[in-house]
Amino acid sequence: MAVTDTVRRAVSGLREGHPGSLLGAVAAGWFLVLGMRFVVPAVLPTISEEFGLSNAAAGLAVTVLWLTYAAMQFPTGALIDRVGERTLLVAAAVLSGAGLLAYFVSTTYALFLLATAAFGLGTGLYGPTRGTVLSRTFDANEGTAFGAVMAAGSIGAAALPFVASVATARYGWRVALGGVAPLFLVVALALWLSVSDRPTATDGRRLREDLRAAVAGIRQRRLLLAVAGATVMLFVFQAATAFLTTYLVTVKTLDQSTAGAVLAALFVGGAVSQFVTGRLADRYGSPPVLTAVALVSAVPLALLPRLDGTVALAAGAAAIGIRMSAGPLSNAYVVDVLPDDVQGTGWGLLRSAFFAVGSLGSTLVGLLADAGLFDAAFYLMAGLTALAALAYLALPHRA
């Protein structure tokens, strides 16, 4: 009876739509979505060995994951304004779980790419919807709310690849990926209970009208600068995380489990920094904090080829992870300045653009690695990050 009462009270609390319950459910979903997206790069050496892949082919798999994710951003943004956040968040959790199950039947590289694409499409529903529901619910403290959710994703990105590496050694990479599918169903239930639908567009409004209004809003200088900086930061982030484990195994001669632990350090650094920078942005504004984050995170990328030893490499990876705090700050900035009536459409359109460009980072690094330029790839990433800092430096404060 006590257990039943506890469950009943928990469900009742979720149904009441408390902001804390909503934040917890959205954060749990992002923990799984982001964490599982980085499981693929973490176990990429094992997958590459099984299928006999070159670095370029391995990088293409990560590009497919993020490119399909990008493809869903604009249509999802348009649907937010018509269907509402609850339906889309639940659908994202269910479809993501189904995509993971497809890995069980991925016996060839082609099937592996298809499963990866399916998972990318499912998770693509989550990103823009997460952004608008947080912005609308936590208007006064959006930097902190975004930071908390993104930090949950960073924790997932640190923990799940490590757990998957252990599971891969014991049971194989298919179990490591597909075995997480039931957790997505649990999150789907929590989201259904805690999030209320709040569509903003009128029933008679056409997508073309929304698109025209969204494009007009995107022409603002501050949005263009913010998106430019975010695109470059994301491009480098995708490239670095896709191949850090492979780089550590092939160039720094670490074993895969140790390399996985170093990758985890990157996401731990990201999680810690997101809590700090979110509060700093609420106090001082996003532009100066974004500039500092970009400058600081460029340094370890340039130093990584010169580092040796597990401790030094882990410290360098943790410092690289600081760049992850740029994500929630950029998200909060962009969503806040978009026109309210097309916020979902505009946010989805922008995310499609910068995720599509960012997805190419892993393929570029794969090509450089095959050409014997793995170290040079990290120097290039450091230089690009410095360019992002310049874009953020020119960014005006929100009105």
N, C-alpha and C positions, 0 to 999 in steps of 0.2 A: 504493500500500500504506500509506504514511504517513497519507494522508487517511482511509483506511478504518479504520486503527487508532485514529485520533483520534476518529472518529465512534463507534466501538465503545466506547471508554473513556467518552465522554460519556454514551452511552445506559446503560452499566453503572452510572455514577454516579447517574443519575436513578433507575434501578430499585432501587438500594440504599436509597432513601428518605431521603437525608441531609436534615436540616432546611434547610440552605442551598439545596439544589435545589428543595425544596418552596416555600420563600420566594420564590425567583426565579421559579418558574413561576406562582405565585399573583399575584405583583407584575406580571408581564408581562401576565397576563390582565386585571388591574385597570387597567393602563396603557391597554389597548385599550378596555375597557368604559367607563371613565369618560371617556377622551379622546373617543371617538366620540359619547358622549351630548352632549358640548358642541360637537360640530361642527355640529349642527342649529342651535343659537342663533347660532353664528358666521356661518353663511351664510344666516341667516333673512332679511336684507334682500333678497338675490337671489331666494330662494324666494317671498317676499311679492310682489316685483315681478312675477315670472312668473305667479303665480296671482291677482294683484290683491287681496291680503289686507289687512284692517284690522289694527291692532295687537292687538285682542281676538282675532281669528281666528288670528293668528300665535302669540299667547300660548297659545291653546287647543292648538296642535300640541305645544308644549312640555309642557303639562299632560297631554296624552295619553301622551307618552313616559314621564313620571314616574308617572302613575296606573297604567299597565299594569305598570310596574316594581314599584309598590307592591302590585298585586294578586297578584304571584307570591311575595311575602315569606312569608306565613303557610303556604301549601301547601308551599313549599320547605323551611321550617323543620320541618314535620311529616315531610317525606320524608328529611331529614337523619338523623333518629333511626331510620329504617327502611332506607333505601337506602344511605346513606353519602356522604361528601363527594366521593370521586373520580368516581363516576358523574354526580353532579349538576354538578360543575364542568365536566366534559367536555361534558355536554349543553348547558350554558349557552354554552360557546364555540361549539359547532356551531350552535345555534339563533340566536345573535347574528349569526353570519356569514350565515346564511340570510336573516335579517331585513334586513341591509344590501343583499343582492342584490335584494330586492324594490323598492328605490328605482329600479332601472333601468327598471321598468315603471310608475313613478308619473307618469302623464301628466296627472292631475287632482289637485285638492286632496283629494278624497275618497280616492283611491288613496294619496296621500302620507300621509294620516292612518293608513290601514291599514298601510302599511309601517312607519311610526313605532311603531304599536302592536305589530307583530310584533317589532321590534327591542327594544322595552321589555320584552316578555314574556321574550325570550331572556336579556337582561341581568339580569332579575329573579331568575333562578336563581342568579346568581353572588354577589350581595351577602351574604345570610345564611350561605351555605356557606363563603365566604371567612372570615367572622367566626369561625365555630366551629372551623374547621380551624386557624386561627392561635392561638386561645385554648387549644386542646388541645395543640398542638405546642410553643408558646412560653410555658408557664405562668409561668416566672420573669421573663421579659422581654417580656410581652405588649404593654406600651406602646410599646416600641421596635419590635417586630415589626409591630404595627398602623401605627405611624408610618411605617415603611419602605414598606409596601404602599400606604398612602394617599398617601405622597409620590410613589410611582411613578405613581399615578393622576393626581396633580396635574401631574406632568411631561407625561403623555399629554394632559391637558386643556389644557396650555399649547402643546405642540408640534403636536398633530394638528389643532386648529382653524386654526392658522396655515398648516400645509401644505395643509389643505383649502381655505383661502381662495385660495391660489396655484393649486391644481388647479382650483378653480371658475372662476377667471378664464380659464384655458386650455382646460379640457375640459368644464366644466359641473358643477353640484353633484351630479348623479347619479353621475358617475364618482368624484368626491371622496368620496362616501359608500360606494358599492358596491365600489370598488376595494380597500378594506381587508379585505374578506371573507376572502381567503386567509390573512391573518395570524392570524385566529381559529382556523383549522384547525391551524396550526403550534402555537399555544398549547394547543389541545385535546390534541395528541399529548404535549406536555411535561407537562401535568397528569395524563394517564393513566399516564405512567411514574413520576412523582414522588410522587403522592398515594396513600395507602392508605385503603381504606374502613374506617371504624370506627363502624358503627351502634351506638347506645346503647340503643334500646328492645328489649324482648323481642318475639318473633314474635307472641305472643298479646295483646299490648297494643293497646287500641283508641284511636283518635284522640280520642274523647270523653273518655277518662280523661286523656290527655295535655293536652287543652285545659283541663279542669277544674283539673289541677295547675298548669298554666302561669298561668291566671288568678289562682289563689291566690297564686302567687309574685309576680305583677305588682303585687299590692295593697300590697307593701312601700312605705313612704314614700320611701325612697331611690330606688327604681326610678321611681316616679311623678314625682319631681322631675327625675331625669335625663332621662326621656322628654319631660317638658314643655319643658325647656331645649333638648333636641335638636330637638324639633318646631319650635319657634320659629326656631331658628338655621337649620334646613333650609328652612323657608318663605321666609325672607329670602334665603337663598343661591340658591334656585331662581329667585326673582323677579329678583334682581340679575343673575345670569349670563344669564338668558333675554333680558334687554333691554338689557344694557350696550352691546353693539355697536350696536343700533338707536338707543339714546339718544345715543351719540357721533356717529352719522351724522346724525340728524335735528335734534338740539338743539345739539351742539357743532360741527357741520358738518365733521367729519373724513371723509375718504374711507374706504371699507370696509376696505382693506388696513391702513391706519393704525389704525382702530378694532379690527381683529383683533389687531394687535400690542399694543394697550393691554389687550385681554382676556387675551392671553397673559401679560402682566405680573401680572395677578391670580393666575393659577395658579402662576407662578413664586414669588410671595410665599407662596402656600399650601404649595408643596413645601418651601421653606426653613424655614418656621415649623414644619412637622410634624416635621422631624428634631429641632428644638430642644425643642419642647413635649413630645414623647414621652419624651425623657430627663428633663426636668424633672418630668413626672408620675411616672416610675419612682422618682424621688428624694423628691419632696415630696407626692405624691398627686394625683389628678385634680381634685378639687373646686376648690382654689385656682387651678390653672392654667386650668381652664375658665372660671372667673369673670373672670380677667385677659384671656383671649382675647376673650370677649364684649364686655367694656368697651372694649378697644383697637380692636376691629373696628367698633364703633358709630360712632366718630369720623369716619373717612373717608367713610362713607355720608352723614353730615350735611353734610360739607364739599364733596362732589363737585359739587353744582350751582353752587358758587361758584368752582370751579377752571377755568382756561383754559390752553390750550397743551398740546401732546402730552406733554412731560416731566412737567408737574404732574399731568395726568390719569393717566399711567402710574404715577406714584408713588402717587397715590390708589388706583388699582386694586390695586397690589401690597399696600397696607395693608389694603384690603378682603379680600384673599386670606388674611390671617392667620386669619380666621374658619374656614377650612377645617381648621385643626388641631384644632378642637373635635370633628370627626367621629371620628377614631380614638380620642380620649380617651373620648368618650361610649360608643363601641362597646365598648371594652375594659372600661369600668366596668359597663355593663349586662350584657354576656355573663358577666362574672365573678360577679355576684351572683345570676344566675338559677339555679334548682335544676338540678343536673347531669343528672338523668334526663329532664328536659324542656327542656334548654337550647336545642335546635334549634327546637322548637315555640314556646317562649316568645319566642325571639329573632325568629322569623319573624312572630309575631303583633304584636309591638311595631313592627317595621319596616314592616309593612303599614299600621299606624295612622299613624305619623309621616310616612311617604312620601306617603300619600294626602292628608293635610292639607297637607304641603309642596308637593305638585304644584299646588295652587291659587294659589300665589304669582305665577306668570307670568301667569295669567289676570287676576288682580286688577290687576297693574301695566299690563297691556294695556288694561284698561278705564279706568284712570286716565289713561293716555297719550292715549287717544281723547277723553277729556274735557278735554284740555289741562292735565293735572296731573302731567306727567312729573317735574318737580322735587319736587313734594309727595310723590310715591311714594318718593323716596329719603329724605326726612325721616321718613316713616312707617316705613321699614325700619330706620332708625337707632333710633327709639323702641322698636320690637319687639325689637331686639337687646339694648337695655338691660334689657328685661323678662326676657330669657333669662339675663342676668347675675345678676338677683335669684334666679332659680330655682337656679342653680349655687351661689350664695353660701350657700343654705340646705342644700346637699347634704352629707350626712355622709360621712366617709371609709369605705372598705370595711372590714368587720370582719376 
